Amino acid sequence: MLENIILWLIIAGAALYCGRTIYRTLSGRSRGCGCGCDCGEERTSPPLQQKFPDLTGKKDKPRD
């Protein structure tokens, strides 16, 4: 019996947390960039500037 009460308290807590998170996301009340750094402003990641090697073994040939 006690195990069932604990289980339902955990389920209710998880449901409340998910509901609060969804509500804050949809209503626009969440702050920060979502990275967990408490920055308070929106940040974007820098573009990928690294070139990756061609692992196919084919040389770059000009197309006709």
URHU-V230546 format. One line per field, one symbol per residue. ss: DSSP state (2 for helix, 1 for strand, 0 for the rest). phi: phi as a letter, one per 20 degrees, with the letter a starting at -180 (. if undefined). A space follows every 10 residues. Layout:
ss: ???
phi: ???
//
This chain:
ss: 0222222222 2222222222 2222222000 0000000000 0000000000 0000000000 0000
phi: .fffffffff ffffffffff ffffffemef dnenenelem bfccefffde eefeeeneef dfee
//
